[in-house]
Amino acid sequence: MASPIITPSLVQLQAQFKEVVGNILNRWTGLRLAVEHGMGGALGVNTAIEIIDYITCYCTENKKVDSYDLREILEEIMDQEFQTICEDESIDEISDILIKHLNLLKDGKSEQVNAELSRLGPCEIWIKSGNHIKMQRMDDSSESDEDDDDNDDQDQDMETEPTGGSAAPSTQGSTTEFVEEDADPGWTQVRNRRRR
């Protein structure tokens, strides 16, 4: 005889899911880079804490949330709060992971969620109240002349770009772009793109 599935109450679900969201977002390099490079302002860590709370409430209080909905929310948050567009598909991966774990928790499978999170290994918890992240400034002198020319072209494009809906989503409203370089795999280079 199979044991009955006991679904958690909303309060239990929120507490369990908040741990999952915190664990996953603390591992997100794109968010950390945005905070470290000051894209969220001086209170970037506080904004990241608020994101954990918001994502937890959004996912647990709405009846049907899928990874596509969550992907749109995360993209909007990164764009509005950090003026950042992630082009490394990390938002897709994070959305899929969070929705998978949310559904497992809703089905009362918290032990499976805990086992999967423990398999990820330990991570540094940098998104916490009172934590101050030393902001890194970009050193433009380390880029090659070719990269400088590319950045000048991008700045010029931003000046002449119309404000209508025809602008490409990867540049509209963004001041930072994530670019993966083939020369040094495993590293993500962040370049500033300032509005004029």
Buried (B, 14 or more C-beta within 10 A) or exposed (E): EEEEEEEBEEEBBBBBBBBBBBBBBBBBEBBBBBBBBBBBEEEBBBBBBBBBEEBBEBBBEEEEBEBEBBBEBBBEBBBEBBBBBBEEEBBBBBBBBBBBBBBBBBBBBBEEBBEBBEEEEEEEEBBEEEEEBEBEEBEEEEBEEEBEEBBEEBBEEBEEBEEEEEBEEEBBEBBBBBEEEEEEEEEBBBBBBEEE
